[in-house]
Amino acid sequence: MTIFGSTDQPSPGGVSTVQNILQAVLDTAREGVMIVNAETRITAANRSAATAFGWQDGTLAGKRLSEVIRDPGLHEAFQAAIAHEASNDIKIEITDRDKRIFDVHIAPIEIDGLPYATGVFYDVTQIERLENVRQEFLSNISHELRTPLTAIMAFVETLEDDAIDDADNNRRFLGVIRRNAERMHALVADISELSMIESGKVSVDMKHVDLSLMVDEVFSSLSSAAGNRGIELLNEVPPTARVYADPARLEQMLTNLIDNAIKFNRENGRVTVNFENRGEFDAISVGDTGEGLSSEHLERVFERFYRADRGRTREVGGTGLGLAIVKHLARLHGGEVSVRSALGRGTTFFVEIPAK
């Protein structure tokens, strides 16, 4: 690559050497840099720019800007910088491969009496994605907290308006307040748990675990919820099955999956837990006989706060974070979680962890 044009002949003043030094400096920059002339032709570019825009051979010099980046707004920004001798900033999106977002700072420069403009391309794709995640997270948190808070405030006001002396209803109102407070407490606890896991502050203490016994214990803790809906709990894990996992975290994963299977099952349905050794991995499955999920939901069920049926979720409760926690805990074990489902045929979740 060359700094200015395509010629690189030595001169008494050592121009070629200076150009080589400048090119070397440009090539050390992490950001993409281009120099464009008044005809919007690229006269110089560094390696980062060539890589960012798919020209691995580095032959950007001499090409028209439109050959490399097809964004009319970018072309206008370069032309404006040259014509008005003023810097400007623009944001562009490149969608030829993966979607990428760049903040571009464009400034005029004069070289040998001729007008040019330099463009520095800052890749802000990851920053934009994180910002979108942050905004979505805050929006979901606000929504999830607003619902129970509204109920709590409404019933507190009712009690304050003399309903506290209403013997027929005051206990019921207090019960509603308690349930919504417990819902908020569970949400805050799950947010804290997920935050700790994602930040790497949670470690696992690996031991050999009697899986069938643990499933029985989880079934026992959830038997009341299952009994209220007539759900049959089936432990089909072989009595000899042992897995290598953190007992507390494994119980947490099983509790989340089995609790979900009970909540989103049909009345008088079944929840079945099974085990299979798959060579290097042990697979634990939790299946239900519910309505199942369509393919569009399968890809997103492990996202925070994602609900396939928001109306049903509000009815049965839950924070919307349980499956996200299961995903991160499975990965913390060196494993993975997956789901298989079909409409009308139920849903089965699989947790795979390395076998020992």
Steps between C-alpha positions, in 0.01 A plus 500: 500500500605857443426818683427730203408358164671202345849635444775434746816625330786624717583869483786711625289610796430146604123525440470126444658429838263743672205336327612156613534623857154656492355183353662291772354730765153476345524121487556483876165670568215281619242727335456503124643810332438623144616805308261602221547761228250743348379233254424271797779268397702336776862611484615319814366258760643292780477126559216535752282670239579236238416221746183668629355540153596163358807583292748261651763566232512863618446651155274791598721779364376615159146363542191715509343522843173362356682176405594440862210646699161556340359763730385826339510683832868415544585626151316827567683540831841465330401744225367750755820482703706578189269770362441686825831420668316393813505183707186296549389172656269233365378157604473227236379140493666234285279200426687319222605229746415525868340827598769739621471859619769767467536849638699689236691823563577683175738796484641707209871495424714669233778304330728662242246780463215262422192440720448158663305364794599239757245262644560309824261206547423396859328160520227544762303184415560333835432821692169544317401139571580538869304822513200328341528217752520754785196691378298181450605376845393826669174498308426142607596569861272804508213297360553205733520721809217730400235228499543378861572852624173624351309220672673564834431874489138450398423260787694709754288801403187287530600393850577860592150599386345315795514154336738395777193473724316285243530158660371324187769640268799639689677164524445441128647842417803429718543168321509676163760745632713213633486305171607801298776583747625141473492531121718812518736330746540202266568731205769694687657173620511358146647822359770494768572133433523544124723805539741309724514205259559719195770701674695184586447534875340157529718189510403134505602237754494181297402171661342171399124534553232232532270641231193287571502596868536869413207484257287342775593786733406763241173318430424504872556877523272562200238236577247752629515709180471183291212365710300821461492445124483121503847469345664157528874510576698209354861432598640267232864559591672163561579449871869453412533825305763736639608829347800722569365841594465763769212357709348839590518631142370175352204511738441862396492402131265208563269710717470771233434250220254283694317804640461635144380161378230499769389858438473474123354148487145396429272423792554137605811481284839340568852617571769242429867519595742261331873440461724385216874465468619637164864403515688807614182661632218406735159626389218576744161557341187663645193451284138612530172432321407865451402691188854512366686784332520614139840529330504880529494470880753217527783729390429752776375312807837536678501880467436706811133584550395334175149359523335291231160566660501815713138454605565149628819614675313770691244236602746241631771738626875489453771757441592416141863442602495131592607361162770764461640390837489134392689585180778680684529234771525224238781690325668557836519119524658483154174382349199637315121508509265443207129461433283287275132569451208480263158661521257269675772249593663653805849630565821334617807679633842332499789588727831352386799502733837327458504141624764393752 
